[in-house]
């Protein structure tokens, strides 16, 4: 892992563990946990793209995504997943 990105990646891991624990204790048969995991997969896919590009100095949008992207994508996925599941007939 590159040095300029290290603190942002560690922050993301900390936030993910915290949100994973929070979504795991919700008593809704695991639906919130699954929705959170969808958002986490989307987030880490974006992180892989950013790290693959490997600019020497992270640009501002990279830093914003690495800091707040997991929270935003998790909120979006937890909010939108029930609607998508209802449209597909899974809920």
Beta strands, then each sheet from edge to edge (+ up, - down):
end
